[in-house]
């Protein structure tokens, strides 16, 4: 699943994929893959991205569908 919220947050900060990648110590390709939904980042990488973008894990990585699925259990 594409991570549109991460891309929007990055663009709002006026960061390129390369700039964000350098801030958190990964490649631009990693950022691209996360945004495209081709790569599932570790929790530590998620936290680093959140810090760099000034967002929470909920803001960027948990969807309402995830929350609804947990409520149904």
Phi and psi restraints in degrees (range 20) as a CNS / XPLOR table:
assign (resid 1 and name C) (resid 2 and name N)
       (resid 2 and name CA) (resid 2 and name C) 1.0 -63.5 20.0 2
assign (resid 2 and name N) (resid 2 and name CA)
       (resid 2 and name C) (resid 3 and name N) 1.0 146.6 20.0 2
assign (resid 2 and name C) (resid 3 and name N)
       (resid 3 and name CA) (resid 3 and name C) 1.0 -104.8 20.0 2
assign (resid 3 and name N) (resid 3 and name CA)
       (resid 3 and name C) (resid 4 and name N) 1.0 78.4 20.0 2
assign (resid 3 and name C) (resid 4 and name N)
       (resid 4 and name CA) (resid 4 and name C) 1.0 -66.2 20.0 2
assign (resid 4 and name N) (resid 4 and name CA)
       (resid 4 and name C) (resid 5 and name N) 1.0 -37.0 20.0 2
assign (resid 4 and name C) (resid 5 and name N)
       (resid 5 and name CA) (resid 5 and name C) 1.0 -62.9 20.0 2
assign (resid 5 and name N) (resid 5 and name CA)
       (resid 5 and name C) (resid 6 and name N) 1.0 -37.1 20.0 2
assign (resid 5 and name C) (resid 6 and name N)
       (resid 6 and name CA) (resid 6 and name C) 1.0 -67.1 20.0 2
assign (resid 6 and name N) (resid 6 and name CA)
       (resid 6 and name C) (resid 7 and name N) 1.0 -43.2 20.0 2
assign (resid 6 and name C) (resid 7 and name N)
       (resid 7 and name CA) (resid 7 and name C) 1.0 -62.6 20.0 2
assign (resid 7 and name N) (resid 7 and name CA)
       (resid 7 and name C) (resid 8 and name N) 1.0 -43.9 20.0 2
assign (resid 7 and name C) (resid 8 and name N)
       (resid 8 and name CA) (resid 8 and name C) 1.0 -61.5 20.0 2
assign (resid 8 and name N) (resid 8 and name CA)
       (resid 8 and name C) (resid 9 and name N) 1.0 -44.5 20.0 2
assign (resid 8 and name C) (resid 9 and name N)
       (resid 9 and name CA) (resid 9 and name C) 1.0 -62.3 20.0 2
assign (resid 9 and name N) (resid 9 and name CA)
       (resid 9 and name C) (resid 10 and name N) 1.0 -39.2 20.0 2
assign (resid 9 and name C) (resid 10 and name N)
       (resid 10 and name CA) (resid 10 and name C) 1.0 -65.7 20.0 2
assign (resid 10 and name N) (resid 10 and name CA)
       (resid 10 and name C) (resid 11 and name N) 1.0 -44.9 20.0 2
assign (resid 10 and name C) (resid 11 and name N)
       (resid 11 and name CA) (resid 11 and name C) 1.0 -66.7 20.0 2
assign (resid 11 and name N) (resid 11 and name CA)
       (resid 11 and name C) (resid 12 and name N) 1.0 -38.0 20.0 2
assign (resid 11 and name C) (resid 12 and name N)
       (resid 12 and name CA) (resid 12 and name C) 1.0 -60.1 20.0 2
assign (resid 12 and name N) (resid 12 and name CA)
       (resid 12 and name C) (resid 13 and name N) 1.0 -33.4 20.0 2
assign (resid 12 and name C) (resid 13 and name N)
       (resid 13 and name CA) (resid 13 and name C) 1.0 -82.5 20.0 2
assign (resid 13 and name N) (resid 13 and name CA)
       (resid 13 and name C) (resid 14 and name N) 1.0 -4.2 20.0 2
assign (resid 13 and name C) (resid 14 and name N)
       (resid 14 and name CA) (resid 14 and name C) 1.0 62.9 20.0 2
assign (resid 14 and name N) (resid 14 and name CA)
       (resid 14 and name C) (resid 15 and name N) 1.0 37.7 20.0 2
assign (resid 14 and name C) (resid 15 and name N)
       (resid 15 and name CA) (resid 15 and name C) 1.0 -100.9 20.0 2
assign (resid 15 and name N) (resid 15 and name CA)
       (resid 15 and name C) (resid 16 and name N) 1.0 138.1 20.0 2
assign (resid 15 and name C) (resid 16 and name N)
       (resid 16 and name CA) (resid 16 and name C) 1.0 -79.2 20.0 2
assign (resid 16 and name N) (resid 16 and name CA)
       (resid 16 and name C) (resid 17 and name N) 1.0 167.3 20.0 2
assign (resid 16 and name C) (resid 17 and name N)
       (resid 17 and name CA) (resid 17 and name C) 1.0 -59.4 20.0 2
assign (resid 17 and name N) (resid 17 and name CA)
       (resid 17 and name C) (resid 18 and name N) 1.0 -39.6 20.0 2
assign (resid 17 and name C) (resid 18 and name N)
       (resid 18 and name CA) (resid 18 and name C) 1.0 -64.8 20.0 2
assign (resid 18 and name N) (resid 18 and name CA)
       (resid 18 and name C) (resid 19 and name N) 1.0 -42.4 20.0 2
assign (resid 18 and name C) (resid 19 and name N)
       (resid 19 and name CA) (resid 19 and name C) 1.0 -62.8 20.0 2
assign (resid 19 and name N) (resid 19 and name CA)
       (resid 19 and name C) (resid 20 and name N) 1.0 -46.2 20.0 2
assign (resid 19 and name C) (resid 20 and name N)
       (resid 20 and name CA) (resid 20 and name C) 1.0 -62.2 20.0 2
assign (resid 20 and name N) (resid 20 and name CA)
       (resid 20 and name C) (resid 21 and name N) 1.0 -43.4 20.0 2
assign (resid 20 and name C) (resid 21 and name N)
       (resid 21 and name CA) (resid 21 and name C) 1.0 -58.7 20.0 2
assign (resid 21 and name N) (resid 21 and name CA)
       (resid 21 and name C) (resid 22 and name N) 1.0 -45.3 20.0 2
assign (resid 21 and name C) (resid 22 and name N)
       (resid 22 and name CA) (resid 22 and name C) 1.0 -65.0 20.0 2
assign (resid 22 and name N) (resid 22 and name CA)
       (resid 22 and name C) (resid 23 and name N) 1.0 -35.2 20.0 2
assign (resid 22 and name C) (resid 23 and name N)
       (resid 23 and name CA) (resid 23 and name C) 1.0 -62.6 20.0 2
assign (resid 23 and name N) (resid 23 and name CA)
       (resid 23 and name C) (resid 24 and name N) 1.0 -34.6 20.0 2
assign (resid 23 and name C) (resid 24 and name N)
       (resid 24 and name CA) (resid 24 and name C) 1.0 -109.2 20.0 2
assign (resid 24 and name N) (resid 24 and name CA)
       (resid 24 and name C) (resid 25 and name N) 1.0 0.1 20.0 2
assign (resid 24 and name C) (resid 25 and name N)
       (resid 25 and name CA) (resid 25 and name C) 1.0 81.6 20.0 2
assign (resid 25 and name N) (resid 25 and name CA)
       (resid 25 and name C) (resid 26 and name N) 1.0 34.7 20.0 2
assign (resid 25 and name C) (resid 26 and name N)
       (resid 26 and name CA) (resid 26 and name C) 1.0 -128.2 20.0 2
assign (resid 26 and name N) (resid 26 and name CA)
       (resid 26 and name C) (resid 27 and name N) 1.0 177.5 20.0 2
assign (resid 26 and name C) (resid 27 and name N)
       (resid 27 and name CA) (resid 27 and name C) 1.0 -84.4 20.0 2
assign (resid 27 and name N) (resid 27 and name CA)
       (resid 27 and name C) (resid 28 and name N) 1.0 160.2 20.0 2
assign (resid 27 and name C) (resid 28 and name N)
       (resid 28 and name CA) (resid 28 and name C) 1.0 -61.4 20.0 2
assign (resid 28 and name N) (resid 28 and name CA)
       (resid 28 and name C) (resid 29 and name N) 1.0 -34.4 20.0 2
assign (resid 28 and name C) (resid 29 and name N)
       (resid 29 and name CA) (resid 29 and name C) 1.0 -63.2 20.0 2
assign (resid 29 and name N) (resid 29 and name CA)
       (resid 29 and name C) (resid 30 and name N) 1.0 -33.6 20.0 2
assign (resid 29 and name C) (resid 30 and name N)
       (resid 30 and name CA) (resid 30 and name C) 1.0 -64.9 20.0 2
assign (resid 30 and name N) (resid 30 and name CA)
       (resid 30 and name C) (resid 31 and name N) 1.0 -46.1 20.0 2
assign (resid 30 and name C) (resid 31 and name N)
       (resid 31 and name CA) (resid 31 and name C) 1.0 -61.0 20.0 2
assign (resid 31 and name N) (resid 31 and name CA)
       (resid 31 and name C) (resid 32 and name N) 1.0 -44.6 20.0 2
assign (resid 31 and name C) (resid 32 and name N)
       (resid 32 and name CA) (resid 32 and name C) 1.0 -59.2 20.0 2
assign (resid 32 and name N) (resid 32 and name CA)
       (resid 32 and name C) (resid 33 and name N) 1.0 -45.7 20.0 2
assign (resid 32 and name C) (resid 33 and name N)
       (resid 33 and name CA) (resid 33 and name C) 1.0 -64.1 20.0 2
assign (resid 33 and name N) (resid 33 and name CA)
       (resid 33 and name C) (resid 34 and name N) 1.0 -38.4 20.0 2
assign (resid 33 and name C) (resid 34 and name N)
       (resid 34 and name CA) (resid 34 and name C) 1.0 -65.0 20.0 2
assign (resid 34 and name N) (resid 34 and name CA)
       (resid 34 and name C) (resid 35 and name N) 1.0 -47.1 20.0 2
assign (resid 34 and name C) (resid 35 and name N)
       (resid 35 and name CA) (resid 35 and name C) 1.0 -63.1 20.0 2
assign (resid 35 and name N) (resid 35 and name CA)
       (resid 35 and name C) (resid 36 and name N) 1.0 -35.2 20.0 2
assign (resid 35 and name C) (resid 36 and name N)
       (resid 36 and name CA) (resid 36 and name C) 1.0 -79.8 20.0 2
assign (resid 36 and name N) (resid 36 and name CA)
       (resid 36 and name C) (resid 37 and name N) 1.0 -12.6 20.0 2
assign (resid 36 and name C) (resid 37 and name N)
       (resid 37 and name CA) (resid 37 and name C) 1.0 84.5 20.0 2
assign (resid 37 and name N) (resid 37 and name CA)
       (resid 37 and name C) (resid 38 and name N) 1.0 15.9 20.0 2
assign (resid 37 and name C) (resid 38 and name N)
       (resid 38 and name CA) (resid 38 and name C) 1.0 -91.4 20.0 2
assign (resid 38 and name N) (resid 38 and name CA)
       (resid 38 and name C) (resid 39 and name N) 1.0 -7.1 20.0 2
assign (resid 38 and name C) (resid 39 and name N)
       (resid 39 and name CA) (resid 39 and name C) 1.0 -141.9 20.0 2
assign (resid 39 and name N) (resid 39 and name CA)
       (resid 39 and name C) (resid 40 and name N) 1.0 132.5 20.0 2
assign (resid 39 and name C) (resid 40 and name N)
       (resid 40 and name CA) (resid 40 and name C) 1.0 -100.3 20.0 2
assign (resid 40 and name N) (resid 40 and name CA)
       (resid 40 and name C) (resid 41 and name N) 1.0 106.0 20.0 2
assign (resid 40 and name C) (resid 41 and name N)
       (resid 41 and name CA) (resid 41 and name C) 1.0 -72.1 20.0 2
assign (resid 41 and name N) (resid 41 and name CA)
       (resid 41 and name C) (resid 42 and name N) 1.0 155.7 20.0 2
assign (resid 41 and name C) (resid 42 and name N)
       (resid 42 and name CA) (resid 42 and name C) 1.0 -68.1 20.0 2
assign (resid 42 and name N) (resid 42 and name CA)
       (resid 42 and name C) (resid 43 and name N) 1.0 163.6 20.0 2
assign (resid 42 and name C) (resid 43 and name N)
       (resid 43 and name CA) (resid 43 and name C) 1.0 -62.3 20.0 2
assign (resid 43 and name N) (resid 43 and name CA)
       (resid 43 and name C) (resid 44 and name N) 1.0 -36.9 20.0 2
assign (resid 43 and name C) (resid 44 and name N)
       (resid 44 and name CA) (resid 44 and name C) 1.0 -64.9 20.0 2
assign (resid 44 and name N) (resid 44 and name CA)
       (resid 44 and name C) (resid 45 and name N) 1.0 -38.8 20.0 2
assign (resid 44 and name C) (resid 45 and name N)
       (resid 45 and name CA) (resid 45 and name C) 1.0 -68.6 20.0 2
assign (resid 45 and name N) (resid 45 and name CA)
       (resid 45 and name C) (resid 46 and name N) 1.0 -40.6 20.0 2
assign (resid 45 and name C) (resid 46 and name N)
       (resid 46 and name CA) (resid 46 and name C) 1.0 -57.6 20.0 2
assign (resid 46 and name N) (resid 46 and name CA)
       (resid 46 and name C) (resid 47 and name N) 1.0 -44.4 20.0 2
assign (resid 46 and name C) (resid 47 and name N)
       (resid 47 and name CA) (resid 47 and name C) 1.0 -64.1 20.0 2
assign (resid 47 and name N) (resid 47 and name CA)
       (resid 47 and name C) (resid 48 and name N) 1.0 -42.9 20.0 2
assign (resid 47 and name C) (resid 48 and name N)
       (resid 48 and name CA) (resid 48 and name C) 1.0 -62.2 20.0 2
assign (resid 48 and name N) (resid 48 and name CA)
       (resid 48 and name C) (resid 49 and name N) 1.0 -41.8 20.0 2
assign (resid 48 and name C) (resid 49 and name N)
       (resid 49 and name CA) (resid 49 and name C) 1.0 -62.9 20.0 2
assign (resid 49 and name N) (resid 49 and name CA)
       (resid 49 and name C) (resid 50 and name N) 1.0 -44.9 20.0 2
assign (resid 49 and name C) (resid 50 and name N)
       (resid 50 and name CA) (resid 50 and name C) 1.0 -59.4 20.0 2
assign (resid 50 and name N) (resid 50 and name CA)
       (resid 50 and name C) (resid 51 and name N) 1.0 -45.1 20.0 2
assign (resid 50 and name C) (resid 51 and name N)
       (resid 51 and name CA) (resid 51 and name C) 1.0 -60.8 20.0 2
assign (resid 51 and name N) (resid 51 and name CA)
       (resid 51 and name C) (resid 52 and name N) 1.0 -44.9 20.0 2
assign (resid 51 and name C) (resid 52 and name N)
       (resid 52 and name CA) (resid 52 and name C) 1.0 -64.5 20.0 2
assign (resid 52 and name N) (resid 52 and name CA)
       (resid 52 and name C) (resid 53 and name N) 1.0 -33.5 20.0 2
assign (resid 52 and name C) (resid 53 and name N)
       (resid 53 and name CA) (resid 53 and name C) 1.0 -98.2 20.0 2
assign (resid 53 and name N) (resid 53 and name CA)
       (resid 53 and name C) (resid 54 and name N) 1.0 -2.6 20.0 2
assign (resid 53 and name C) (resid 54 and name N)
       (resid 54 and name CA) (resid 54 and name C) 1.0 68.2 20.0 2
assign (resid 54 and name N) (resid 54 and name CA)
       (resid 54 and name C) (resid 55 and name N) 1.0 36.4 20.0 2
assign (resid 54 and name C) (resid 55 and name N)
       (resid 55 and name CA) (resid 55 and name C) 1.0 -125.7 20.0 2
assign (resid 55 and name N) (resid 55 and name CA)
       (resid 55 and name C) (resid 56 and name N) 1.0 168.0 20.0 2
assign (resid 55 and name C) (resid 56 and name N)
       (resid 56 and name CA) (resid 56 and name C) 1.0 -98.1 20.0 2
assign (resid 56 and name N) (resid 56 and name CA)
       (resid 56 and name C) (resid 57 and name N) 1.0 166.6 20.0 2
assign (resid 56 and name C) (resid 57 and name N)
       (resid 57 and name CA) (resid 57 and name C) 1.0 -58.4 20.0 2
assign (resid 57 and name N) (resid 57 and name CA)
       (resid 57 and name C) (resid 58 and name N) 1.0 -41.0 20.0 2
assign (resid 57 and name C) (resid 58 and name N)
       (resid 58 and name CA) (resid 58 and name C) 1.0 -60.7 20.0 2
assign (resid 58 and name N) (resid 58 and name CA)
       (resid 58 and name C) (resid 59 and name N) 1.0 -40.1 20.0 2
assign (resid 58 and name C) (resid 59 and name N)
       (resid 59 and name CA) (resid 59 and name C) 1.0 -59.9 20.0 2
assign (resid 59 and name N) (resid 59 and name CA)
       (resid 59 and name C) (resid 60 and name N) 1.0 -39.8 20.0 2
assign (resid 59 and name C) (resid 60 and name N)
       (resid 60 and name CA) (resid 60 and name C) 1.0 -108.3 20.0 2
assign (resid 60 and name N) (resid 60 and name CA)
       (resid 60 and name C) (resid 61 and name N) 1.0 -28.0 20.0 2
assign (resid 60 and name C) (resid 61 and name N)
       (resid 61 and name CA) (resid 61 and name C) 1.0 -123.5 20.0 2
assign (resid 61 and name N) (resid 61 and name CA)
       (resid 61 and name C) (resid 62 and name N) 1.0 -11.8 20.0 2
assign (resid 61 and name C) (resid 62 and name N)
       (resid 62 and name CA) (resid 62 and name C) 1.0 -113.2 20.0 2
assign (resid 62 and name N) (resid 62 and name CA)
       (resid 62 and name C) (resid 63 and name N) 1.0 126.7 20.0 2
assign (resid 62 and name C) (resid 63 and name N)
       (resid 63 and name CA) (resid 63 and name C) 1.0 -93.5 20.0 2
assign (resid 63 and name N) (resid 63 and name CA)
       (resid 63 and name C) (resid 64 and name N) 1.0 165.3 20.0 2
assign (resid 63 and name C) (resid 64 and name N)
       (resid 64 and name CA) (resid 64 and name C) 1.0 -62.0 20.0 2
assign (resid 64 and name N) (resid 64 and name CA)
       (resid 64 and name C) (resid 65 and name N) 1.0 -33.3 20.0 2
assign (resid 64 and name C) (resid 65 and name N)
       (resid 65 and name CA) (resid 65 and name C) 1.0 -61.6 20.0 2
assign (resid 65 and name N) (resid 65 and name CA)
       (resid 65 and name C) (resid 66 and name N) 1.0 -39.7 20.0 2
assign (resid 65 and name C) (resid 66 and name N)
       (resid 66 and name CA) (resid 66 and name C) 1.0 -60.4 20.0 2
assign (resid 66 and name N) (resid 66 and name CA)
       (resid 66 and name C) (resid 67 and name N) 1.0 -43.4 20.0 2
assign (resid 66 and name C) (resid 67 and name N)
       (resid 67 and name CA) (resid 67 and name C) 1.0 -65.9 20.0 2
assign (resid 67 and name N) (resid 67 and name CA)
       (resid 67 and name C) (resid 68 and name N) 1.0 -42.7 20.0 2
assign (resid 67 and name C) (resid 68 and name N)
       (resid 68 and name CA) (resid 68 and name C) 1.0 -65.0 20.0 2
assign (resid 68 and name N) (resid 68 and name CA)
       (resid 68 and name C) (resid 69 and name N) 1.0 -38.6 20.0 2
assign (resid 68 and name C) (resid 69 and name N)
       (resid 69 and name CA) (resid 69 and name C) 1.0 -62.8 20.0 2
assign (resid 69 and name N) (resid 69 and name CA)
       (resid 69 and name C) (resid 70 and name N) 1.0 -39.9 20.0 2
assign (resid 69 and name C) (resid 70 and name N)
       (resid 70 and name CA) (resid 70 and name C) 1.0 -69.4 20.0 2
assign (resid 70 and name N) (resid 70 and name CA)
       (resid 70 and name C) (resid 71 and name N) 1.0 -37.0 20.0 2
assign (resid 70 and name C) (resid 71 and name N)
       (resid 71 and name CA) (resid 71 and name C) 1.0 -64.8 20.0 2
assign (resid 71 and name N) (resid 71 and name CA)
       (resid 71 and name C) (resid 72 and name N) 1.0 -29.6 20.0 2
assign (resid 71 and name C) (resid 72 and name N)
       (resid 72 and name CA) (resid 72 and name C) 1.0 -75.0 20.0 2
assign (resid 72 and name N) (resid 72 and name CA)
       (resid 72 and name C) (resid 73 and name N) 1.0 -19.0 20.0 2
